[in-house]
Amino acid sequence: MTAHEMIEKQRAALGKPSLPSRWRTVRQEDIDQFGRCTDDMDPMHVDPEWATRESSFGGTIAFGFWTLAMLTTMIREIAGTSLD
């Protein structure tokens, strides 16, 4: 799909309800890989034993920037312009 086609598709969708993006399972492996890629091995995110013992969340949590990065895919799905 060209950029022009994507823009036209988005214009046609203005004012119409959007569908949700697909459900995703957040895997510890994904979070660990993100931590390695960003050189941020904070145990709150990458050490399940530590996070279970030391945090009030009961386990690890996703990186905020990982969550933000996932918005690109989710927005494309909602807009119907997924690259899949």
N, C-alpha and C positions, 0 to 999 in steps of 0.2 A: 504494500500500500504506500503510495507516495505521500509526502507531507501535505500536499494540496488536498488529496482525498481524505486524509485524516481530519484536516480542518473543516472540510465540508460535512463530514460525518458528525463532527462535534457541533457544528452550527445547526444541523438538522435535529439534533437531540436537545437543543436549548428549550427549557420549559417543560420537558418531559421527565417523568420520574426515572431515576437511574436504578440499575440492579446492583446488588452488593457484589463485591469481588468474591472469589472462591474462598472456602475455608482453608486455613493452613495450620499445620501442626508445627509448632516451634520445637525443633530438636536441639538437644544440647550440643550435638555435633556441629550444627549450623552456627550456634553462638560461639563455640570454641574456635571455629575457623575464622569468624569475624574478628575475634580477639587476637588471633595470630596475625591476620592481615593488617590490623591496625596497631600491632605491638602494644595491646592493652590487655594484659592478663589479670585483670582485677578479679579476685576470688569471688566477689559477689556475682559475677557472670560465669566464670569458668570452673569453679571448684564446688561441685554439689555438696560434698561433705562439709566444707567450711561454711557455705551459705546456709545449710540446714542447721548447723550448730550456732552460728553467729548472727544471723539476720532474723528479722521479724517476718520475713516472707515465707519461711519454711523451705526454701530452696533457692536455686539460682534465678536470676531475672535476665531478660533480654537487654542488650545495650540500647540506649535511647537512639543512637545513631543508626543501629541496625533496623529498628522499627521505622525510623524516618526513611531509610533507604528502600524499605519494602513498599512505601507509598507509590513509588514509580510504577511498579507492576500492578498494584491494586487500582490505581487511577486508570491505567490502560484497560484493565478488565472492565471497570465500571463504564468507561467511555466506549467500549467496544472496539478498541484499537490495539488489542493485545498482539504481540509479535509472535505468539504461538501459532 
